[in-house]
Amino acid sequence: MLLAIIDAVAIILAMFIAQLYRFGGFAGNELEGVIEADYTVLSISIAIVWLILLDMWGTRDIKIIGMGTEEYKRIAVSSLYLFGAIAIVSYAFGIQTARGYVGLALPAGLFLLISGRWLYRRHLSRQRHAGMFQRRLMIVGGPSTVLHLYTNLTSAPEAGYEPVTAYLPGYALNAPNGDELPIPVAGVSRDVEGILAAVEQYKVDALAISSGSMLSPRVMRSLGWELQDRGVSMIMAPALTDVAGPRIHTQPVNGLPLIHVSTPKLEGIKGFAKRGFDVLGAALGLIFLSPIFLITALSVRLDSKGPIFFHQKRVGKNGEIFYMHKFRSMNPDAEAKKAELMDQNESDGALFKMKKDPRITKVGAFIRRFSIDELPQLWNVLVGEMSIVGPRPPVPEEVQAYEKHVHRRFMVQPGITGLWQVSGRSGLSWEESVRLDLYYVENWSLIQDMVILFKTVRAVLTSDGAY
């Protein structure tokens, strides 16, 4: 209900802004064409249809609220369909709809809708971290898969699932090696009655079936029917990790749902779109941020002796070496002193990190805190060596310590910002940094890039994890 109110307020405000900006008021503005009506009637009609489409597209579905990009994607798609239909109807019936009115209503509506959802998501996340608005979940499967699913769900309470019990069909109640599960085991039988008894006992709202459940297709089908009658959701949790929704496609074959997992490739129109976005964003950034460039350059020069810029070899797409540009934030002899500080490395992997690095200058500490030192990389983006969003570009010495699978991060251009930037920055462990980079490579999408940029602004302003 609250989400519907938020959407209604956002849409009404967008239509109000569009009509006020285009016509300066709400009286005497008639549509030109075969339909006799004014723009106030049109605004009300569009608002009502917009709300209906948001509901039809499932933008308030409990399964997508609070986490991931699917919620934002559905809002964007339903809104674009609406205004596409308005354009078609206007052309077909000769209705002269003011272009400025429509051209402002769509972006204003999208911005307000997504902003409203983002604010609601922050509120919901705080509530769920406090243990509220959680769906009680029973995990069905083998001990290892139950533990894996439990660990992932409890580490993301904003998803809205609270694992309260496990069910191990065909296994023993007690682990032979003494390693018990962190949640109670409700049963081990492989019949529907036993599972339903556990559902009633723990009063669960959803049942997640992971791999290794040892349940026959007949039992699974009967269980689905029984859960539906009880209003309990059945969730299939295959043994797939770090796979985003758009990569998963279901193909029904003779009643059997086959799951296809595709890998997005930055080629053709997708590659062109990403490169176009990079060029436009970098060009505009270099122009509009030029005063900050000038102030930073003067500050670096006055703070310590040495060059204004720091140029460092990095490894880019397909393992190619390029020079990444930054404002100098350390003393000129920082690279030479790195070997002396290796015994104080606080990273658990190939990276070198120190929270209190003595090589950082006073101005350097400030510009690193707010990522101002990264701005010259817009030139790297403009010339095609980097992207605005992508994996972190490593130095060649780090690459020598990489395991084979880590080299997959070189399938795309490295980025100024990325999932690592909005998920903790320097505070991340090596394993988590690699996982996030590979997740980005495997699940790239332009919408995800937009979300990362939105989150980057927040991470930079709060200085979260920067040092």
QUIVENSUL-V35198 format. One line per field, one symbol per residue. ss: DSSP state (@ for helix, = for strand, . for the rest). Layout:
ss=???
This chain:
ss=.@@@@@@@@@@@@@@@@@@@@@@......=.=.....=@@@@@@@@@@@@@@@@@@.............@@@@@@@@@@@@@@@@@@@@@@@...=..@@@@@@@@@@@@@@@@@@@@@@@@@@@@@@@.....======..@@@@@@@@@@@@..@@@.=======.................===....@@@@@@@@@@@...=====......@@@@@@@@@@@@@@..=====.......@@@======..======......@@@@@@@@@@@@@@@@@@@@@.@@@@@@@@@@@@@@.....=======.@@@.=======..=...@@@@@@@@@@@...............=.@@@@@@@@..@@@..@@@@@@....===......@@@@@...@@@@@@@@...===.......@@@..@@@@@@@@@@@@@...@@@@@@@@@@@@@@@@@.....
